[in-house]
Amino acid sequence: MAHNKMKHVSGNKRFNYFPILVVSTIFSISILGLYLYNEPINFFSFSEQAAEEESDLESIGDCDIFTGEWVLDNVTHPLYKEQECEFLTDWVTCLKNGRQDSLYQKWRWQPRDCSLPKFNAKLLLRKLRGKRLMFIGDSMHLNQWYSMVCMVQSVIPPGKKTMSDENLSYIRYFKIEDYDVSIEFYWAPFLVESSADPPNMREGKSEIGVKLESISNHGENWKGVDYLIFNSFVWWTRASPAPKFR
């Protein structure tokens, strides 16, 4: 997509968004997982392992997960490897594109007063059974969507998972047949409506008009989705020329 190749430049130096992306990806998924893990479970029996997983999650209780620090974890991380995720496109594969270090993949959030269980793809899919999860935002949030897809796809048998390949559409989806789950991405760089929303206007070079009080057109596509995750940042501060508000 054209907007994915956009470079935000200040003078001759390119702004490095990657640390922001890594932190927001891990934190967003951690919060989502904790929320989903506390949802009621609608099936009749569990294996012994599943019961232990539920017990681990219950032990978190009322822990303040927002107070803590990032720690380097060489044991449980990374949660997936680029070469093992068949759905990654070339422009989001950092190591394939020449990045030399990989330590950025091994940071995890450690709350001060408790420990978050390691991400469990099967448990998450059981919680999402029969539901839709949608990421809404810009290309940074698209990267987070890709990360979520890579974190769950390894536990799904071949032929039971489908990725849409419509690069110039508002909605992308990843569907898991056995769980009747759809993990989706919706392109809305400002969340509210803007002239940068249409697929042919994503290069970020034209003057952008933003309708601050208008969200109804996007909202029509969000109806019926069980979980919505919003994220918007880059286009508000780095768009050139600066967006005009209407």
Rosetta blueprint (number, residue, H / E / L):
1 M L
2 A L
3 H H
4 N H
5 K H
6 M L
7 K L
8 H L
9 V E
10 S E
11 G L
12 N L
13 K E
14 R E
15 F L
16 N L
17 Y L
18 F H
19 P H
20 I H
21 L H
22 V H
23 V H
24 S H
25 T H
26 I H
27 F H
28 S H
29 I H
30 S H
31 I H
32 L H
33 G H
34 L H
35 Y H
36 L H
37 Y H
38 N L
39 E L
40 P L
41 I L
42 N L
43 F L
44 F L
45 S L
46 F L
47 S L
48 E H
49 Q H
50 A H
51 A H
52 E H
53 E H
54 E H
55 S H
56 D H
57 L H
58 E H
59 S L
60 I L
61 G L
62 D L
63 C L
64 D L
65 I L
66 F L
67 T L
68 G E
69 E E
70 W E
71 V E
72 L E
73 D L
74 N L
75 V L
76 T L
77 H L
78 P L
79 L L
80 Y L
81 K L
82 E H
83 Q H
84 E H
85 C L
86 E L
87 F L
88 L L
89 T L
90 D H
91 W H
92 V H
93 T L
94 C L
95 L L
96 K L
97 N L
98 G L
99 R L
100 Q L
101 D L
102 S L
103 L H
104 Y H
105 Q H
106 K H
107 W E
108 R E
109 W E
110 Q E
111 P E
112 R L
113 D L
114 C L
115 S L
116 L L
117 P L
118 K L
119 F L
120 N L
121 A H
122 K H
123 L H
124 L H
125 L H
126 R H
127 K H
128 L L
129 R L
130 G L
131 K L
132 R E
133 L E
134 M E
135 F E
136 I E
137 G E
138 D L
139 S H
140 M H
141 H H
142 L H
143 N H
144 Q H
145 W H
146 Y H
147 S H
148 M H
149 V H
150 C H
151 M H
152 V H
153 Q H
154 S L
155 V L
156 I L
157 P L
158 P L
159 G L
160 K L
161 K E
162 T E
163 M E
164 S L
165 D L
166 E L
167 N L
168 L L
169 S L
170 Y L
171 I E
172 R E
173 Y E
174 F E
175 K E
176 I E
177 E L
178 D L
179 Y L
180 D L
181 V E
182 S E
183 I E
184 E E
185 F E
186 Y E
187 W E
188 A L
189 P L
190 F L
191 L L
192 V L
193 E E
194 S E
195 S L
196 A L
197 D L
198 P L
199 P H
200 N H
201 M H
202 R L
203 E L
204 G L
205 K L
206 S L
207 E L
208 I L
209 G E
210 V E
211 K E
212 L L
213 E L
214 S L
215 I L
216 S H
217 N H
218 H H
219 G H
220 E L
221 N L
222 W L
223 K L
224 G L
225 V L
226 D L
227 Y E
228 L E
229 I E
230 F E
231 N E
232 S L
233 F L
234 V H
235 W H
236 W H
237 T H
238 R H
239 A L
240 S L
241 P L
242 A L
243 P L
244 K E
245 F E
246 R L
